[in-house]
Amino acid sequence: DQLNTVDIDVLAAALSDAHETVDSYLAGRYALPLATVPGSLKRITGDLARETLHRDMPTEAVTANADRARADLK
């Protein structure tokens, strides 16, 4: 069943893109990589990756969480 199958390459690409987005916000303010990654940054990265994975039909919650994640990074 394709709905229950995880494509590891697609997931890895979405997470990589999200990490790059987070790093682009943090690069001017902090030395990267961070020695310890706060839980809030893990949530932000997950929310951004989830939006990428739902790019064809994101739910309102997925979009709202990603928008909040970008706002938190600012």
C-alpha positions in Angstrom: 0.0 0.0 0.0 1.7 3.2 -1.2 -0.1 5.4 1.4 1.8 3.5 4.2 5.2 3.4 2.4 7.9 5.9 3.3 10.2 6.8 0.4 13.4 7.3 2.4 15.0 9.4 -0.4 12.0 11.8 -0.6 12.0 12.1 3.2 15.8 12.7 3.4 15.5 15.4 0.7 12.6 17.2 2.5 14.6 17.1 5.8 17.8 18.3 4.1 15.9 21.2 2.5 14.3 22.1 5.9 17.8 22.0 7.6 19.1 24.3 4.9 16.2 26.7 5.5 16.8 26.8 9.2 20.5 27.2 8.7 19.9 30.2 6.4 18.0 32.0 9.1 20.6 31.2 11.8 23.8 31.6 9.9 24.2 35.4 10.5 23.4 35.1 14.2 25.0 31.9 15.4 28.1 29.8 14.8 27.0 26.7 12.9 26.6 23.8 13.4 25.1 24.3 16.8 26.6 22.3 19.6 23.2 21.4 20.9 20.0 21.6 18.9 17.1 22.9 20.9 13.8 20.9 20.7 12.1 24.0 19.2 14.5 23.9 16.2 13.7 20.2 15.7 10.0 21.0 15.7 10.6 23.8 13.2 12.6 21.6 10.9 9.9 18.9 11.1 7.1 21.4 10.3 9.1 22.8 7.3 9.8 19.2 6.0 6.2 18.2 6.5 5.1 21.1 4.3 7.5 20.0 1.6 6.1 16.5 1.8 2.6 17.8 1.5 3.4 20.2 -1.3 0.6 18.9 -3.6 -2.2 19.2 -1.1 -1.1 20.6 2.3 -3.8 20.7 5.0 -4.5 24.0 6.7 -2.7 22.7 9.8 0.4 21.8 7.8 0.5 25.2 6.2 -0.1 27.1 9.5 2.6 25.1 11.3 5.1 25.9 8.5 4.2 29.5 8.5 4.6 29.6 12.3 8.0 27.9 12.0 9.2 30.5 9.5 7.9 33.3 11.8 9.7 31.7 14.8 12.9 31.7 12.8 12.7 35.4 12.1 
